Each structure stands twice: as structure tokens, then as C-alpha cells.
């Protein structure tokens, strides 16, 4: 197990090195991609700032508290954006064209190959804005987190990233049956926009949806609530459990999809 893990880490290092060489051949495109994400997310932050400037109290949440939630979801999102963005292309770029067959005849796991095939540098924009928001909010709120709180914060971000990846994997795998998955992946992914705000401002049905069905709430709202001293009960600690269960289900669904995969003949 240890030897296999070391082998795949070394393989990923080689994949990443080759991807970076390609990106650096087109430096302007590299910078534009990252800058465009920063611009889009900055616009979202500006929208939140504009609303809370007019309504300083959003159902008991102040601006810096909302920005902490916003920053946490961006940090989680950056993980899937950088390391698992190729899931979006599974249908049209691999299954429909027949290129997925080449992943099946190589001596590496096909899911690993699919993910390692493309590091998406645009996710660096999410990472930069997310770090900036969390750092600013922690300072403005005078939270002064100790080692335990910082460990909790790091675990929450990793769990949130796993939730993003698992949901994208679940929806992308439908391409094995339908040859296309982007409409479904986009529909589910779009719901993470709700997780940029306190769930308490939404109808109960939305809170249930983002907690138990499409659990983006564990990427931002619940860990932010815990760090701010707001009582959300055991939900503050369920992020890693939810991430592990969702990832296990996504991997099982992926294996089912592989068993039903048939080449298109192209």
C-alpha cells in the first residue's frame, strides 16, 4: 500500500511537471486564466460587500463573518478546480471521442490518469482570493486561532475540497451512460453559490439540501460557525465524515460506470 502510494505520488509529480511546462509555454494564457478567476470571485465579494453595506446585519451575520464563509468555500473549491477539473471533460473529451480507451490500456488507475492529465491553474485564483478573505476576516474579527483551531480549519478545507471532488465525480460518471455529463455537473456545482452565505438566511428546504443531499454546507457554513463560536452542534464536526462517505459512494459509482463503459468506436 505504501509502495503503491509512493509510486502514484511520483507519477503525479511527473504529470504535473509536464503540465507546467505546457502552461509556461503560453505565459500570457496562464496569467489570464488565473487573473480571470480572481476577477470573477472579486466581483462576487464586491456584491456581498454592497449588500451588507446597505443591510449591515444579515439575519445576525456581519460582513466579516459572511466573508469568512465566502473565503472557506473558495478554498475548498480551489482544490477541485486545480486537481480535479478534468472531470468536467470526461464526457465530451474522453468518452464521446473514444480517448478514454487509452486510459484503460495503461498500467495506472484510469481515474488517477484522468485527474493527473490536467492541472487547472485557474484554481490558483480561487486559492488566492480564499486565503485573502479568510486572513482578513480572522484579523478583523480578532479570532486569534490557536494550533487546534488552525488544525480544524485546515481539516475543514480538505474535507470541503473532497466534497467538491466527490460531487463532481458522481455527476461526471454519468457520462459512461449518456456520453455527456456537463449539464448535470454544472447544475449540482452551481448550488455551491448558496454555501457562500449563511445557511440560516435561506428556507429550511435549502438548508436541508445543502446539509444532507448536496452537502456544500460542510465546506463553509458549519466550520465558519464553529470558528465564530456559534452553536451548530455535532454538525461542526461531521465534515470529514460526510466527505469520506460521499467520496466512498462516488468511487463506488465510478467503478460501476467503468463496468458499464462501452467504447463509441470513434
N, C-alpha and C positions, 0 to 999 in steps of 0.2 A: 504493500500500500504506500509506504513512504517512498520507495523507489519509483513507483508509478507517478506519484505526485511531483517528485523532483523532475522526472522526465517531462511532464506536461508543462511545468513552470519554465523549464529550459526551452521547450518548443515555443511557448508563448513569447518568451524573450526574443527568439529569432523572428517570429511573425511580426512582433511589434517593431523590431529594428528595420525590417524591410518596409513596413508600412510608413514609418517615419521618414525613410529615405525617399519614398514616393511623395509624401507630403511636402518635404523640403525642396523637392524639385520645382514645386509651384508655391513659393513662399507667400505670394500675394493672396492666392486662394486660401491658404492656411490661415492667414491673418483675417481675411474677410469672413471666413466661416466662424471663427471664434468671436470676432467682433459683432457679427450679426446676431448671435445668440445673446451676447451681453446687451445689445441694443434692445432686443425683444423683451428680455427679462427686466431691464431697467424701465421700460415702458410700463410693465406690469407693476413694478414697485411705485412708479410715479402715480399710477391710477389709485393704488391703495393710499398713498400719501394724500392725494387730492380729496378722496372720500373722507378720510379721517381728519382732514383739516376742517372740513365742514361739520362732521359728526365726530367729535373727539372721543366719544365713548360708544364703541360698537358692541352693544349688549354686554357691557362690563369689561371690554378689552380695549386697551390703549394702543396707540400707534406702534410703539416699540415692541409690545407683546405680539401684535399681529405680524410685524416684520420678522420676529424670531420664528414664528410658524412658517412664514414665507421662505425664509432662509433655509430652514431644515428640509423642507420639501425639495428645494433646489439642490441641496447637497445630495439627497437620496437620488434625485432624478439624474444628477451628473454621472452616477455610477452606471446606470443602464445606458445613458447617452454615449458614454465613452467606450464601454466594454461590451455592450450587447445590442448596439444599434443595428447590427446586421440582421437581426431577427425580422426587422421590417421588410427586408428584401427577399425573405425565404420564398414567397410565392412567385413573384414576377421574375426574379433574377436567378433562381435556382431550380424550383420545381417545374415551372412552366417551360423553361428553356432546356431542361434536361441536365443542367450543370450540377444538379445535386448528386447525380450518379457518380461524379468524380470524387465526391466526399466519401462515398460508400466503399470505394475500392482502395482507399489509402489506409495505412496502418495506424490510424489515430481515430479517436472517437469522433463521429460526424458532427455532434453538437459542439464539441470543442473547436473543431475545424471551422465551423460556421461562425462562431463567435470570434475566433482569432483571426479570421480572414480580413477583418476590418476594424481598426481602432478609429473611432469617430472623434476627431479633435474638436468638433463643435461643442462637445460636452464640457470642455475647459471653460467655456463661457458660463455655464451653469455653476461650475465649481467656484469660479472667481466671485460671482455675484452672491452665491450662497454663503461663502466664507465671509464676505464683506458684511452681509446682513446679520449673520449670527454674531460676528465680532462686535459690530456696532450695537446691536440690541443688548448683548451681555454687558457691555460697558455702560450704556445708557440706563439700564435697569439696575446697575450696581449689583449684579448677581454674585460675582466673585466665586465661581465654582471651584471646588477642591478637586483632588485627584479622583474621588469616587464619582462626582458629578461629571467630570470630563470623560471618565470611562463610560458612564451611562450615555453621554452624548455621542461618543464615538460608536458604541454598540447600536444606538438608535439609528444613526445614519447608515451603518452597514446593513442593519435589518431592513430599513426603508429601501435601500438600494436593491436588496434581494427581493422585496415585494414588487418593486417595479419590474425587475427582470422576469420574475415568475409570471406576472400577469401578461407581459409581452410574449413570453414563451407559450403560455396557454393559448392565447389568441392566434399567434403566428403558426402554431402547429396545425390549425385547421386548413392550412394550405395543402396538406397532404391529401385532403379530400376534395377541396374546392379550387385548388390551383391559385388561389388568391386569398390573402388574409388582411390586407391593409385596411379595408373598411371596418372590420371588426376590431382590429388592433387600435385603430385611431379612435373608435367610439369609446372603448374602455379607457384608453390612455387619456382622453380628453377630460375624464372625470377627476383627474388629479388636480385640475384647476380649483375644485371645491376645497381641496386639502390645503390650499394656500391661505385659508381663512379659518377662524374658529368654527368648529362644527356646531357650536351652540347657537349660531345665528341662523341655521337652516332648519327646515322642517324635520320632525323626528324621522320620517322615512329616509331622508338623505343621510342623517346620522347613522341609521342602521345600515344603510347601503355601504357607506364608507368605513364602517367598522367590521361588518361580518361578511359581506358579499364581495366587495371590491375594496379591500382594507387599506386605502391610502391614508386613512386617519392615523395609522400607526407610524407613518413616515414623518408626521409633523405635529398634529394637534395633541396627541396624547403625551409624547415626550416633552413638548414645549410646556404643557400644563404641569407636568411633574417638576420640571426645572423652575417653573414660576411659583411653585408651592400650591397649585390648585389641585383640589382633591378629585381625581378621576378613578380612584380605587385601583383594583388589580389591573385595569386596562393600561396603566402606566408601564406595566412590566411584561405585557403579553406580546410586544413587538417581535422579539426573537422567536417566540413560539409560533406566532402567526406566519412569520417569514419562512420558518423551517417547514411547517405543514403545507404552506402554499407552494413552496419550491418542490417538495416531495410529490405533490399532486401534479405539478407542471411537468416534472421529469417523467412520471408515470404516463401522462398523456402523450408526451413526446415519444416514448418507447412504443406506445400503441400506434401512434401515427406512422412511425418507421415500419411497423409490421404491415400496415395497410398501404404503404407507398408503392406506387407503380410509375415507372418512367413514362414520360409523354411521348417518347420516340423521336424527339427533336434532336 
